[in-house]
Every structure is written in structure tokens, then in C-alpha cells.
């Protein structure tokens, strides 16, 4: 692909003066061949399934099981919605960890992840995953949906919000010193056409209980998700 660098965009982050790297850029990048063509992504038509889909896969012999629950759907792609979506994921992970691991002793850990994309369509993906003993998987699955229902109806507690805000503050402090974080932000802001002066800036909106509750109601639809469970072959 370096035989044609027509539409390449190069990003540089770190501690340097632009004039100090200009000769290197001109020598090693400016001399790359170019035909002047423009490329763009192509929508190949892959879409997440709709409705409620539950599958159980029976493989292996170890007495271990795992389940993954994934919600997908359209999203109004913006920094504000991304903040709400990821804030919801952080709150839900705290609540599920306390419920499934500490209260019920059913799992060693719970992972909750949220992401969104703009191309080819503005869509979000919200996943919940945990491992457990095979005989407890159904029980913990029911508890997971009960926790989701609770957040949708009553929202998060102030204690949960405080934990999330503190974790976000610490993460931002670390990211301010990490080149990879700056690089990721620079690429995202440039790609989406956002004001580059907002990179690494403090969020302009505050993550509050109402915003998290609204996000749960909007993104965690009980009529549209996929749940796949892995259990041993001999599990009844």
C-alpha cells in the first residue's frame, strides 16, 4: 500500500517542535509515491440481528460456563451520547460486580463494555459478560436483567456515580501523560470533524443520575439483544 500514499493522513504526537521533525517528514514521507486517488470505506451490508436471540453452545468438559449479552441499535453519534453510554457501562459494571460477585458469590468478575461507531451507520454496541459455574449461569443471568431493570426504573445511586466520576478523573490524569491517548483523540476528532481544541478537555456535561437512567432506557432494550452462553458438553 505504500506504493501509493495518495490519501494517507499522518499524525504525530509527543514532545517536539514542528520545525525539528519537518526535514524527516519531508524526506521519508514527502517522497512517498502518489497517484492522486481517493479511497473511502464501503458498506458491505453486515448488520446486527434484531429481536431477542438466545443461544447455548455446548463445548468442552471443564465445569466452567460463560455468558455474553449484547445490546445493539442506532445511536445519535455525539460526544455527549458517548459520555452517557460509557457512563452507563461503568455504573452497570459496579452494580453487577457488587450483586453477582460480592452478594451472590457467583462469579469472579463481570465485564461491561460500550462503544459506538458512525460508519457505515451510527450504531452502538453494549456488552455484558461473566463466567460462572454451569449450574449457576441461569440464576446469574436473571439477576443481571434484574439489575438492568432497576437502573432503568430508579437510576444509579450517588455512591455509584461518585465512583465513576473518580475513575474518569484518574483516567484523564493518566491519559494526559500518554502519547497513545493523545494520538487516539487526535485521530477521532479529526475523523469526526470535531473542534481540535476540545481534545482532552474536561467534559462539558456532568454525568448525573438522570442521564445514566435515560441512557439505560434508551440503549438496554429488552426486546432487542443477543445472549450466547457456553457450557460443558455434558451439562443438562
C-alpha angles and dihedrals in degrees: 000000000000087000085080118030094169099135102021119137117201122201125198126194131172141072107315143109115249092233091056094061098034094093091051092048092049092048102043103025104023090059096055112120118256134187096188096245124146123217132193138182119273125219106231092186101248110154133176115251120262130224126028115317123180122181132176118202116199111204137137132018105247114111092247132113137184137190133197124195118193128187119192137174147121120313135190095239111225139124089255093054091046090053092050093045094050092042089055090051091052093048093047092049091054093048094045092047091053093045104039100032109025102030101032100024089219103131142019094228147354126215123203120181133177129189140159137199135195101205133102085357133351102260138152132214122203118182135184121190138173142155127229145153108294093243092056100045096094092047093051091045090057090048090051092057090045090056091049090050091051093053091047092052103036107014127223126313122253088245091058092048091050090053092050094048091049092049090050091049092052092046091052091050090054094044092053087066098042122090092204091058092051090047093052092048093047092052093046095048092047094047094049096042094242123155106274090213087072095064111127090355121146112270111269092217129054120236104235136167095262093053093050092046092050090049091052091051092047102043107027100067114176091209096056121050143100122231119188122181129192116207134164118277093247095050110122 
